[in-house]
Amino acid sequence: MQIPLWLSETLVSFGILAISWVAGKITLYILTHWAPKFTKFTASDLDDRIIEAVKKPISFIIVLIGLYIAIARLPLSPKVKSIADGIVFVFGVIIVITLALKVADTIIEWYASEIAAKTESTVDDQLIPLVEKIINIFIFVMGLITVLRHFGYDVLSLLTALGVGSLAIGLAAKETLTNMLSGFTIMVDRPFGIGDRIELTGGQIGDVLDIGLRSTKIMTPEQNVLVVPNAELVNTKVVNLSFPSPKIKNMISVGVAYGSDVEKAKQIMKESALSVSSIVKEPAPDVFLTKFGDFSLELLLIYTTEKFGDKVPSQDAINMLILKRFQENGIEIPFPTRVVYSK
């Protein structure tokens, strides 16, 4: 008895589907149990991570290929076959997108944990989220374009419309885009980093808390958060008080009366500075006679503190010690005086 053609093709289609299912299971088994035996000889664990991420999507793709071939052999009407092919194709694109996203995320996570975490620079830490978003958007867009082209849509017209729409959005959000580009410039150029103390042209001083795509957040000495658009930071002068070193030089000017023991006064000022714990010993504090004033000799003490936050406390401590030691040693800090001769 001869088997009908439709039944023969149907049985062949089911056979192809069964073979693809078995092939998917075998591939999954190989990637799970055999592939790690070869990847363990490599220095990096990136290949292990990639295999772990892609083994299931790859097995699904093999089954889907078998399903696609099986449907093509079934004795179905052209319309039904077209619908079934379209559904299988969409699922295939979804699986490929998932596969690409898993590979990209695995590589980025590996880079963040194995390389970026071991570098002193924070540039890569700040760029990784941006790069990850761009890659994800690119993969989704490419998948969408592939699906649209499969179903006969004019992708060129769509891209043209998207381009015009993007131009309109870009013009409307010009300042936002400018700040985003400026934020990218700050991350790459590195004029300052998170934790650095900076001074703006307006005189504001603070510690950098976060460098975002649109703005930079700065913690002021008053414990308030100052939000500055990135474009403003890129286009103005910014003083980085933490670079090349967080140490900062400070000066205290003191006037002593004419006739005072200047050498003694200079020694007292040096010793006062050295006795404060926040003052660095190298370079050592030094005192200079800088001016013969109208009623006093101006002495300038120059010293260095470990960080900017020590400036005011160190000034207070040094001034109190100088005042006490001058009084103990009879060194006068004169009041402004003026002699008037009457004819």
WOSUL-V977691 format. One line per field, one symbol per residue. burial: 1 if it has 16 or more other C-alpha atoms within 10 Angstrom, else 0. A space follows every 50 residues. Layout:
burial=???
This chain:
burial=00000000110011011101101110110011000100000000011111 11111111111111111101111100000010011101110111111111 11111101111100010000001111010001000100110011111000 00000000000000000000000001111111111110001110011101 00001111111111111111000011011111110001111100001101 00011111000100110111111101011100001110100000111111 1111111101100110111011101100001110000000000
